[in-house]
Amino acid sequence: MPDTARGLRHVEHVMGTVFSFDIRDEPTTAIHQALAEALRHLHRVDAIFSTYRPDSHISRLDRGEIRLQDCPPEVHEVLSLCARAAHDSDGWFSNVPAGSLDPSGLVKGWATEAVSQLLYEAGAHHTCVNGGGDLQLRGQAAPGTPWRIGITHPLRPGELATAITAPHDLAIATSGTAERGSHILNPHLGTPATTFASLTLIGARLTMTDTYATAAFARGSGARNWIEALDGYEALAVLPDGKEWRTSGFSRYGA
């Protein structure tokens, strides 16, 4: 966990992806301790929710080996949030997208937001926590300088689709096909969602921003109107033919 002239940075491989921490506050003892606790929390989340680990609680619950009341409280919290997301998205978000219990579409954003909150409570008020490309931003990159985040173009390697400026605390989540192929399923059909090459959603907190980005990607052609009706969210979508659309308030953040 090296200190830098401007703060503290750390990279952790966990949950099948890379989490990075960019802390721009003075790295106090409390912040160091909070970062260590954040890393322990991420590994605990992986142990509970990984669908790739047969011994995880979520895998055992799916196989019927244990009941919900036998699971850690985090499982009830996550499944409750999944139910809320399914309701809010008219079923376009699902924690059983392929017939098996899999809340992965919510867990990464939820875990990223949680560790960002741990740091905040320890006095780290200017941070960027990046969980596999989905970000929770707080404060500023430097005094008077907002965080500015480049969004990779899904069809043009090495180019940006846009750059997002965060004038206040902000969450950014991107669902797409560039890195993992067509991995997001239409939960009503069980087939890959193919309307978009990528969809980037901006909101206040990452749990629901990430979840709604997944739901919007799965929804396809109706996504724009649905996002416009959501309070506090904006989006940029890139279609497979390279065309784009942006919601009406996206210009407040992106070029």
N, C-alpha and C positions, 0 to 999 in steps of 0.2 A: 504494500500500500504506500507507494512513494509520495512524499510531500512535494509540492511544486511551489514556485514563487507565488502562485496565485491560489493555492489551495491543495487539494488532494484528489488523486485519480486512482482508479482501480478497475481491473477487468477480471471477471469471474466466468468460467465456463460451467454452466449449470442448466438444468431443465432442457437439455438438448440444444442450447443456443448460447449466445454470449451476452452477458450483462455488463454494462460499463457504467461507472460512476465518475462524474465530473463535478467536484465540489469546489466552489469558488470562495468559500468562507475560510477564515483562518482555521487551520486544522487543530482544534483543541483536543484535549484528552477525551472529552465527552463525544466529540464527533468521531474520533477514532473508534471509540467503544461502540457507537451507534452503527458505524460501518461494519464492524465485526459482527454485531447482532443481525444486521441486514443480510449478511452472507449466510449466517446460520439459518435465518428464516427461509431464504431461497432454497437451501438444500433440504430443509424440512418440507417445504411445499412440494419439491420434486419427489421426495419419498412418499408423500401422501397421494399425489395426483398423477404421477407419471403413468400413462397408459402403456408404456414400453416396459415397465417393471412389473412382473407378475405378482410381486409381494406388496405392491402399493395398496393402500386402502381402497382407492377408486377401482383398481383391477379386481380386487377381492370382492368388493361390493357388487360389481357388474356380474361376477360369476355366481353371486348368491352365497358366498362363503361366510359373509358377515352382513349384519343389518346396519341401517343408518345410525342407530343409537350406539353401535359398537365403534363408530368412526370418531376421529378427533372433531372438535367443534367446527374447524375450518371447512369440513365437508358439508355440513348443514348450511353454513354461510354461503359457500359457493353455489350449492344447488338452489338455494333460495334466490340468489342473484340471477342464476340461469333462468329460473322460472319467471322472474321479473322481465328479463330481456326477451324471453319468448313471447310474453304477453305484449310488451311494448312494440315488438317487431311483427306482430301478427303471425308468429310462428316461423319467421325467416331465420331466427336464431334458434338453434337446437343443441342440447347437450347429448343427444343421441342421433347425430347426423347420418351415421351409417348403420344404425340399429343397435350399437353398443354404447354404453355409458362413456362419454368423452367430453368433459367440460373444458377441454384445452382452449377453445375459442374465447374463454373468459379468464382462465387462470393466470396466463402470463401478464395480462394487463393489470389484473387484481394484485398480483404479487409485486409488480413494479411500483404501483401506486402505494402499496403498503410499506415498502422499504424506503420510498421517498418520504413518506410521513414519519418514519422512524428517524431519519436524518433531520427532518425539519424540527421535530420535537427536541432534538439534541443541540439545536442552534445552527444547523446548516440550512440557511434560508435562500441560498443562491446555488441551485444544483440542477444538473441534468442527469437523470437516471434513464438509461437506454436498455430496455429489455428486448433483445432480438429485433431491433429496428422500431419498436414502439416506445415513445418517450413521455416521461413526466418532467415538465420543466417548472422550476420555481425561481422567483426573483429575477436577477439579471446576470449576464455573463461577466460584466464588470460594471462599476459605478457609472450610470448613465448610458450603458450599452445593453440593449436587450439581446436575449438569445436569438440566434438566426440559424435555422436548420435547413439544409438542402434535402430535397426529396428526389431520389433517383428516378430517372425516366425508365419505365419498364421495358421499353422497346429500343432504346438507344443507349447501349452500354457506355458508361463514362460521362453521360450528360444528365443534367437535372431537369425534372419536369417543372419545378418551381423552387423557390426558397421561401421559407415561412419565418416571419418575424414575430416573436412573442412579446407583446407589450405588457403582458401580465402573466401570472401562472397559467400554464397551458399544457394540454395533453395532445399528442399527435400519434395517430395509428394508421398504418398502411396495410391493406390487404391486397395481395396480388399474386401473379403467376411467375414473376421473373426468377425467383430463387427456388421455389418448391414446386413449380408447375401448377397444374389445376388441382389443388388440394382442398379447396373450399367446395362443399357440396350444397346443392339445392336440397334442403331437408324434406321438401314435399315429394321429390322424385328420386332422391338418392343418387343423382348424377352430378358431375362436376358443373359448377357455375362458370359460364364462359362469356358473359356479357362484357366484362371489363378485363383490361390488362392489369390495371391497378386502381384502387380507390383509397384516397387519403382523407381521413376524417379528423377534424380539430374540435376539441371540447375542453372542458375545464379539468376533468379528472379521468384518469386513464382506464379505470375498470370498465365503465360503460362506453367510453369513446372507442376502445378496442373492440368491445363486444358489438356495438352498433356498426362499426366498420365491417365486421364479418357478416352481420345481418344484411347490410346494404349491398355488399358484394354478392351475396347469395340471391338477394331479391332481384337484381338485374335491372330491367327496364323501368321498374317503378321506384327505383332507389332515390332519384333526384327529388321527386315530389315528397317522398317520405321524409328525407332529411330536411327539406325546407320547412316541413311542419314540426320538426323537433325544435325545442327551445334550447339555444345555446350551442348548436353544432353547425359546422360548415364543412364543405367537401370539395375535393378536386378528383375527377374521374378521368382516366385515360382508357380509351377503347382499343380493341385489338387492331383497328385500322389506323391508329394514331390520332384520331380526333379526340377532343377533350370537352368536358363541361365543368363548370364551377357553380356552386350555389351562390345565391345573390349577395351574401355577406362575406364571401371568401376573400375579396380584395382587401379587407382590413388586415389580412395576415400575409397573403401571398402575392407575388408579383404577377 
